[in-house]
Amino acid sequence: MTGSSLADAGFRIRRMTEDDLDQVVAIENVSFPNPWRRSFFASDIAKPESLCIVAESGDDRVVGYLIAWGWDEIHLANVAVAAEWRRQGIGRELMTAMIRWALERGASSIYLEVRESNLAAQRFYTGLGFVPTYRRKGYYENTEDAIVMERKLERFEPQQ
């Protein structure tokens, strides 16, 4: 999507609603070996400390989503794009929306866990300014380690 925006391509980023959950869960189930349950998403939609957003195509299909939590330190909890829509800038737009949200909240950093074996995701996050900070041993259900990655945020201080 170099040189164009998601809007130009007929996509938009918006808040997730209960009506989106069937599509979100369908993407989740094919994206992860240990997918979240529908109730996890439903719970997060209602929390004031959560950002729950979707990428929606021009024909009103949910093609990606992102969940993040926190106030000063933001935790990227879940992000996925439907397989047929990957590598079109949708994940980057979801992440950019989260970074903007974190900055608006005055957060100092964003962190996430990524599977040690998921080198493509690690490259993606590195391209967005995240750096590996430490390893969580046996974090995933198959005892695979997680690499914790963090992005420090510059706080905006208005001029007096």
N, C-alpha and C positions, 0 to 999 in steps of 0.2 A: 504494500500500500504506500510505497514511497511517493511523496509529493501529493498525496490526497488524504482526505480525512475519512473517518468512518461514515460521517454524515453524507459526504459526497458519494460513497458507495452504498448508501441506503441503510446504514446501521446507526443505532443510537445506544448510548449508555443511560440506564435509568435505574431507579430503586427497584429492588426485588419485591414482589408481592406474593401472597399465598397462591394466587392464580398461576404463578410461574413454576410452582414446585414440581409438578409432574415432569416438565421439560428439564428443569435443573437436575432432578434426581436421575432422569434418564442419561444425561451427560455424565453425571457423577459415577453411575454404575458401570459405564464402559471406560472411564478414565482412570480409575484407581482400583488396586487389588483389594482394598478394605474400605469400601465406600461408606460415606456418612449416611445415616438414616434420614428419612424425610423429617422426622421430629426435630433433628438437630437444626436443620435449615429453618423450620417454622419457629423454633425457639429464638434463633438469632435475629429474625426479622423484627421481633418485638423489643429487642434490647436497645436502650438509648446509646450504649457504648459501641454498638455494632454498625458497620457499614456493610450492607447487603445490596449488591448491584448486579444487573444483568446487561449483557450485550444482546440487543434485539435486531433481527434482520428487518428489511423493508416489508416482508410479509408476516411480521409479528411473531417470528419464531425466536425463541431464546437459543442463542448459539454459544454463549459463554456466561460465566458468573464469577463473582469474587465475594469473599467474606473476610472481613477484618474486624478486630476488636481493640479497644483500649482508649486511653486518654493521653498520657504523656509518652508512653511507649506503646506503639501499635504492633499488634501481632497479626500478620497475614495468615489466616487460618486455612483458607481454601480458595483455590482458583483453578478453573478449567475452561477449555474451549472445546466444543464438539470437534471430533477428528476431521471431518470434512471442511471445517472452517479455519483450521490452524494455519499458521504462517501467512496470515493476511493482516496482521496488525491488531487483531482484536484483543489478545492477551496484553499487549503493550498499552492499549487504550484503557483497559480495565485497571492495570497497574498505575497508569498515570492519574486516573481518577482517584485511586486510593491515596496516592502521594499528595495530591491536591487537598484531599479531605484531611489527611494527617497534618499538613501544614496549617490549614484553617483552624484545627483544634489546638495548635501550638505544640504538637508532639515533637519530641527531641530525636526519636528514631523509630524505625520500622524493622522488625525482625521476622524471620520465617525459618521453618525447617524444610529441608529437601533431602530426598533419599540420596545416600552416597553414590548409588549406581546411576542416578538420573543426571547424567552429564549435560544433556541438552537443556534441562531446566536450570542447572547451575550456570550455564553460559548465558541463558536468557536473563537471569537475575543479575549476573555480573554486568551485563550490558545496560542495566537500569541503575547501576551504582551500588549494588549490594556487594559486600565482601564477606568471605567466610570468617567466622569468629571463633567457633569451636565445634566440637563433635559431641552429639548425644549418643552414647553407646547403647545399642539394642533398642532404639526408640520405636521402631516399627514392629508390627505384629509378627514378622518373620525374623525378628532380632537384628535386622539391618540397621546400621548406624544412620543417624540424621546429621547432616551438615547444617549448622545454624549460620544463617547469613543475615547481615545487618546493613542498613543504610542509615547513616546519620542525617538529620535534617537541619537545615539552617533556620533558626527561628526568625520570624519577621518582627522587627521592632519598629513601630511607626515613629516617624520624626515628630518631635514636639513643636 
